[in-house]
Amino acid sequence: MTGPPHLAEALLCEAEWPTDPDQYRSDMRELRDAHPFGTGAGTAGPGVCLYSESQPTEPLVELTREWETPALVIAGEFDASTHYAGGVAMAQRLDSPLVTVVDDGAHIYYNPQFLGDEEDVRHPCVADAVESYLLDGRVPEDTACHDRPRPTAAADENPTP
């Protein structure tokens, strides 16, 4: 999240967070053991919200869609920063289409800075869905994008009998 300094923390700390540091330690150990690679254990650690003395100034907003045009939700199967199940839940909650980036662990799937040359389009299927939505007003169906196939590994070529 970008923006003014501490904007992300201000938004994240609007909700109640566990106040027991031992709960965070337990969650981090569990994630570390279950997922030894990636950032999962680190993201389960206590953030600034644990130590914040500020209280929310107003109640949380109930997430509903009160507009006619559906949102466009993009979620990657293996995104460690925003888990895929959250994208599915968001699309269902907003009654909106979901663009699934299959077999990919990146986090940013559409960024106009990547769109300078044809070779720079990192996820062309996502770019097509986003641009037809934003520029032409076309709402896509749920879509599975297979833009970046997994490289073939030696084990794939020589399976053990």
C-alpha positions, 0 to 999 in steps of 0.5 A: 500500500502506498500513500502518505506515511503510516496510511497502511497502519492507520487503515489496518489498525481500525479493527480490533487486533489480538493484544497478547504477544504470545498469540502472535508467537504461536501463530508465527511458529505454526506458519513457519512449520507449515510454510517454511518458505515465503513471508507467511510467518513474518506477516503473522507477527505483531504489527504496530496495531498491537502497540497502538493506544489509539482507538477507532474514531468510528465503527468499521464499515460493513462491506457491501456493494451499493452500486450497480457496476461490479468491482473487479477482484484479482487474486493469485493462487499463491500470493503470500501477501493477500491470500487467495481465499480472501480474494474469493471471499471478496468477489463473493461478498461484492457479487463481482467477478474474480480474475484468478492468476493461476499457479503464481505467487506474485502480489501485483498483477496489474501495474501500468508501469509494466505496460510499456512494451509488449515484452513488459506485459507481465500478466497479459490476461490480467491486463486484458481483463483490467483494461477492458473493464476500465477503458471499455466498461466490459465486466468480465466473467470469472476468469482463470489466467495462466500467463506465466507457466511454471518452468519445467524442472528435471524432476518433471521430465524424469519422474521416479517410477 
